[in-house]
């Protein structure tokens, strides 16, 4: 039976701006994803250190076009695309904008300031924020101790908030953030490994530094409808319908070394090559959590 969201889950997403799905990925799937990220040096070798205001670092690996690898099979899986399609405000095919492996290591993983994803993606000139969505899949437990995601429930209904720089990050206007915190509920999105959080690009969210003894790793995939034009985006994946694979493809992946793949190499991706990967991330053009 293919994964499908219920009408009440869809309604909750539109009301709250986010939706938590428990056990979206099975333990064998999570183990394969996490062990591949740990054991294959490609992700670490292609990761960028990003500083918060205190100097603590989060490692981020980013790619636009999902490949024929364990990470690509997750982002292209039938259950993922079915869930995304049910929540996007469009009947057009689902496209993959970009994905990131977020690596918050024990005691040193940095914080992220309050922001909206569309606060960044507005610069890419996507026309319709309701036709964009992010999905976070936890590879390790995420809790208050190790800096889980915090969201302001229902804040996506505020529309886009102005953003400015906070250290190396782009953060939301704190006057509006404080207004939102006085008006709406602050929620700590605690996840177990394998849980998935679907959230709207105008949802205000942040995370604390990881001061615990445990890592917080996650994969965040961002999608858009093919009908959602982006007038200032040099990558191509945002307008190419996802080539969906069966859910079981992830477990059947033959563990070919990621080091032999080119999806992480910036010189092989026109968007990263033309704009400059380090500059684009540090200037806030790509979302950070």
N, C-alpha and C positions, 0 to 999 in steps of 0.2 A: 504494500500500500504506500503510495507516494506521500511524502510529508505535505501537509496542508494546514494553514492557519484557520482557526474557527472565526466565525463572525464576531464573537465577543473579543477575541484577541485583536482582530483588526480594529474594532471600535476602541479598544483600550489604547492601542498605539496612537490613533488619531486624537484621542482625548489627552493622553499623558505625554506624548512625544517620544516614547520609548516602549519597548516590549522585551521582557526577559523570557527566554525559552530554556527551560532546564533540560540538561542532557541532550542538547542538540547534536553533539558528537559523542559517540560511544568511547569507552575507555581505550579499546584497541586503536581507534582513530586518533585520539589525543596522544596516545603513546607514540604512534608512528610520526605524527607531526612534531612533537616535542623532541623526540630522540633524533630525528633527522636534523632539526635546527641545532641541537647540541653537538652532534657527532660530526656533521659535515661543516667544514670551516667556511663555506661560501657565504653564509649569512653574516657571520661575524666579520669576515674580511671586507664585505661590502657595506658594513654598517657605518653610520655617522653618529658621532657623539654630539648630543644637543644639551646645552646647559640651561638650568633654571636660574632664578635670580640669586640663589645662594652658591651657585657653582656646581651643584650636583648634576650628574649626567644620566641621560637616558639614551640607549642605543636604538637606532631605527634603521631598518632596511626597507627600501621602497621599490616597487616595480609597477609598471603600467599594464603590460600584456601578460595575462596568466598563461603559464606554460603547461607542458605535459609532465608535471612533477607533482609531488604530494601536496604542495601549497596551491598549485593551479587547480588540481582536482577538487580541493575543498571549495575554492571560490567559484568553480564552474559546476559544482554538484547540483543535482536535480533539486534536492531539498533546499539548498541555499537560494537558488533562482526562483523556486516556487514561493518561498517566503518573501523575498524581495518584491517579486511581481505583484503579490497581493497587497503590498503596502504602498507602492508607488502610485501617484495620481496620474496614471496613464495606462492605456492598453497597448502601447508600443513595446517592442522587444526590449529586454533588459540588457544594458551594456555595462562593462566593468571599467570604472574610472581608474582606480589604482588600489593597491593593497600594501600593507606595512606589517612587518614583524616588529613588535614593540618589546624591548628587552630591558626591564627594570630590575637591575641586580640588587641583591641584599645590601642594605646600609648605604648604597651610593646612588640608587635610582632616583632621578630628579622628579620634581613636581611639574605640573602643567597648570597654567593660569586659567581662569574662567574664560571660556571662548565658545563660539559657535563655529561649526565647520563651514557654514555658508559665509561667515565672517572672512574666511580665507578664500573660499571658492567664488565669492562675488567678483574677485579680481580676474578669475577665469571667464567671467561674463556668461555663466550659466543662467538661462532665462527664468527657470522655474524651480525654486527650492523644493517644492513638494514632489518633484520628480528626481530627487537625490536622496540617498540613504546610506548609512554606515552600519556595518555588522561587526561587532567584536566577538570573537570566539576565544575564550580563556583556555590557555594551555597549562596554566598552573592556577591554584586558588587565588582569588582576588578578594581582599577583605580590608577593613579599615586599618588594620595593622600594617599591611604592605602597600597601602596607597591605592585602593580601588577607586573606580570612577564615581564621582559625585555628580548628580544632575539636579536641576531645578525643575520639578515636575510641572508640566504644562507650559514651560517658558517658550516653547516653539511658537506659541500663539502670539508672542510679542512681535514677531517678524525679525528682520535683521537688525542687530545692534551694532553701532559703530565700534571699530576695533583700532587699537594703537599698540605700540611696542611696549613690552615688559621684559627687559633683558634681551635675550635672543628670540623671544617668543612674541607672538602677536596676541594680545588679550583684549577682551571685551571691555567697553566703557563701564568702569566700576560703579558709577552712579546708578546706571540702569541695572547692573548686577545686584547691588544692594537693595534697590527698589524691588527687584524680583524676589530676593530672599525674604523680604518683609511681607511679600504678597502670596508667595507660593511655597510649596513644601520642598525642603532639601532631602534628597534620597541618596543613601549610600548603596550603590549597586554591587552587592557582594555576590561573587560568582564562584562556583566550583569548576574545576577543569572540565571542559566540554560544554559548559553553558554558553549561550549566545545572547547578546544584547543587540537588538535592532533599534536604531535611534535616528530621529529626524535631524537634518542639518542645521536647523535653527534652535535646537535644544541647547541651553546653556549647560556646560559641563566642565569639570576640572578634576585633578587628582593630586593627592599629596605625594611627597617623596616617600620612597620605600626605605624606612628606617628599621625594618624587621630583619630577621635572619633568613628570610625565604624570598626567592625570586618571584617576580610577577611578569609573566610573559603572555602575550596575546597576539593574535592575528586580527587586523582590522581591514576589512574589505569595503570599498566604497563603490556604489553603483549609481547609474542614472538611466533614465528612459532614453531610448534612441530619439524620441521626439523633443528632448530637452537640448536645444542648441547651445553650444559654448563658443562664443565669438573670440575668445582670447586664450585658447588652449592648444598647445602645439603637439600634444600626444594624439594618438589616433584611436586608442582603445575605447574612449568614451562614446564613440559613435558606431562601434562594431558590435552587433549582437553576440552575446556570450554563446560559445559552442558548448552546450550543456553535456555533461558526462553523467553516467549513473552514479549513485551514491557509493556503490561498492568499489568504484575505480580507485579511490584513495587507498584502500587496504590492499589492492592488487598491484599498486605501483612497485616497480622492481628495484627501487633504491639506487638507481643510477645517480652518480655523484652530482650534487648541485654545482660543484666546482667546474664541471664540464658543460654546464648550461650557461646561456648568455643572457637570461632574462634579468639578471641583477647588474649586468655590466653597463655602466652609463654610456660608454662609447658606442654601444650597440642599440641604444634607444634614442631616436631623434629628439624626443622631448627632453630627456636628461642631458643629452649632448649639446643641444642648442641653447638651453637656458642656463645650464650649469647646476648640477645636482646640489653641491654644497651651498651655493648662493640661494637657490630656490627654497631649500628647506629652512635655512637660517633666517630668511626673510619672511617665512610664514606662508609661502604659497601652497605648501602641503600641510594637511592637518596633522597635529601632534596631540597625543593623549598621555 
